[in-house]
């Protein structure tokens, strides 16, 4: 936990909030694994207080849609307060801001010096917004986006203008609204949704971005959430947005690398490198059959995820 006693910081006035800020700045972290990206409401302090203990690979502190306009400043101050007392976290910490022209500029400027790892910019439509955000953001921090508009979906590669822009999160409900499509089509195996997922996955990968699949909103329906995770894993995704610990547990299990896969990958890596040193880049292996360079590269991918 970050604070032992939440009562002492509940409903702090603006004046008292400023005096309650700490001086901690956790070490920078870049997610090597993105299995689970948990969205967290900074107004729910009992959940916020446990981000240092979370098993999620990424935690996104949300300032956008879920926060009423009248409480956005409170949420922003909570983020600053908790980050200023956060010594360490297993997860990468991301702050999801509002669009730049709806408070995002001020939010980035306000939070820039606190200990988080990336900004996630909402409702992006053009490379100009990426350029603006990067100019505002501290150079050691990453930029992520929520891909929610038809303009961004049409040309993801055009948005990749800088190496600090690393990750795209699919906001499928906003995207469907932007495309004039009904939310009712969000069903496992729906061909239109599968096309959206496939295009997003391939376009993001082609552009050198990490794609994170959308959030399933029915938190208590764990069986359908698991079905989505398995479906997306079979498509090639290795990341899923999550609403809370139950979804994080499922996503980590489905998108994780099994012990058997790690054993196989390590064997392939060692065997290929031993054979390659002798000039042989394709050979039959007694345990796993034919091994060549593409199979070796996939083993390296699994070992990075594991």
ChimeraX attribute file (.defattr): number of C-alpha atoms within 10 A of each C-alpha:
attribute: neighborCount
match mode: 1-to-1
recipient: residues
	/A:1	14
	/A:2	18
	/A:3	15
	/A:4	8
	/A:5	10
	/A:6	11
	/A:7	10
	/A:8	10
	/A:9	15
	/A:10	11
	/A:11	11
	/A:12	16
	/A:13	10
	/A:14	12
	/A:15	8
	/A:16	11
	/A:17	17
	/A:18	13
	/A:19	10
	/A:20	16
	/A:21	16
	/A:22	14
	/A:23	14
	/A:24	15
	/A:25	16
	/A:26	18
	/A:27	12
	/A:28	15
	/A:29	19
	/A:30	15
	/A:31	13
	/A:32	12
	/A:33	20
	/A:34	25
	/A:35	29
	/A:36	32
	/A:37	31
	/A:38	25
	/A:39	20
	/A:40	22
	/A:41	18
	/A:42	24
	/A:43	21
	/A:44	11
	/A:45	19
	/A:46	12
	/A:47	14
	/A:48	20
	/A:49	18
	/A:50	13
	/A:51	24
	/A:52	17
	/A:53	13
	/A:54	19
	/A:55	17
	/A:56	26
	/A:57	22
	/A:58	30
	/A:59	26
	/A:60	25
	/A:61	25
	/A:62	23
	/A:63	29
	/A:64	21
	/A:65	11
	/A:66	12
	/A:67	16
	/A:68	11
	/A:69	11
	/A:70	8
	/A:71	11
	/A:72	20
	/A:73	15
	/A:74	20
	/A:75	22
	/A:76	20
	/A:77	20
	/A:78	23
	/A:79	23
	/A:80	23
	/A:81	20
	/A:82	23
	/A:83	24
	/A:84	21
	/A:85	19
	/A:86	24
	/A:87	15
	/A:88	18
	/A:89	20
	/A:90	16
	/A:91	25
	/A:92	21
	/A:93	27
	/A:94	24
	/A:95	26
	/A:96	25
	/A:97	27
	/A:98	22
	/A:99	18
	/A:100	19
	/A:101	9
	/A:102	11
	/A:103	14
	/A:104	21
	/A:105	17
	/A:106	15
	/A:107	21
	/A:108	21
	/A:109	13
	/A:110	13
	/A:111	19
	/A:112	19
	/A:113	13
	/A:114	19
	/A:115	25
	/A:116	26
	/A:117	23
	/A:118	28
	/A:119	28
	/A:120	25
	/A:121	25
	/A:122	24
	/A:123	21
	/A:124	21
	/A:125	19
	/A:126	15
	/A:127	17
	/A:128	12
	/A:129	18
	/A:130	21
	/A:131	15
	/A:132	12
	/A:133	22
	/A:134	19
	/A:135	10
	/A:136	13
	/A:137	20
	/A:138	18
	/A:139	11
	/A:140	9
	/A:141	20
	/A:142	21
	/A:143	24
	/A:144	23
	/A:145	24
	/A:146	23
	/A:147	27
	/A:148	24
	/A:149	23
	/A:150	18
	/A:151	16
	/A:152	20
	/A:153	22
	/A:154	13
	/A:155	17
	/A:156	23
	/A:157	17
	/A:158	11
	/A:159	22
	/A:160	19
	/A:161	14
	/A:162	11
	/A:163	10
	/A:164	16
	/A:165	24
	/A:166	18
	/A:167	22
	/A:168	24
	/A:169	26
	/A:170	25
	/A:171	20
	/A:172	22
	/A:173	19
	/A:174	18
	/A:175	22
	/A:176	20
	/A:177	14
	/A:178	14
	/A:179	14
	/A:180	10
	/A:181	13
	/A:182	10
	/A:183	14
	/A:184	8
	/A:185	13
	/A:186	16
	/A:187	13
	/A:188	16
	/A:189	12
	/A:190	10
	/A:191	12
	/A:192	13
	/A:193	17
	/A:194	17
	/A:195	12
	/A:196	15
	/A:197	22
	/A:198	16
	/A:199	15
	/A:200	23
	/A:201	22
	/A:202	16
	/A:203	18
	/A:204	24
	/A:205	16
	/A:206	12
	/A:207	16
	/A:208	15
	/A:209	22
	/A:210	20
	/A:211	24
	/A:212	26
	/A:213	26
	/A:214	20
	/A:215	22
	/A:216	21
	/A:217	11
	/A:218	10
	/A:219	15
	/A:220	10
	/A:221	11
	/A:222	14
	/A:223	10
	/A:224	15
	/A:225	23
	/A:226	17
	/A:227	13
	/A:228	21
	/A:229	28
	/A:230	19
	/A:231	16
	/A:232	22
	/A:233	18
	/A:234	11
	/A:235	13
	/A:236	14
	/A:237	22
	/A:238	25
	/A:239	27
	/A:240	31
	/A:241	27
	/A:242	29
	/A:243	19
	/A:244	18
	/A:245	15
	/A:246	13
	/A:247	26
	/A:248	23
	/A:249	15
	/A:250	21
	/A:251	27
	/A:252	22
	/A:253	15
	/A:254	22
	/A:255	24
	/A:256	20
	/A:257	17
	/A:258	13
	/A:259	10
	/A:260	8
	/A:261	15
	/A:262	17
	/A:263	12
	/A:264	16
	/A:265	22
	/A:266	16
	/A:267	17
	/A:268	23
	/A:269	19
	/A:270	12
	/A:271	15
	/A:272	23
	/A:273	16
	/A:274	13
	/A:275	14
	/A:276	15
	/A:277	9
	/A:278	9
	/A:279	9
	/A:280	12
	/A:281	16
	/A:282	15
	/A:283	14
	/A:284	10
	/A:285	13
	/A:286	7
	/A:287	9
	/A:288	10
	/A:289	8
	/A:290	11
	/A:291	17
	/A:292	16
	/A:293	14
	/A:294	11
	/A:295	16
	/A:296	20
	/A:297	15
	/A:298	14
	/A:299	21
	/A:300	17
	/A:301	12
	/A:302	17
	/A:303	17
	/A:304	11
	/A:305	16
	/A:306	16
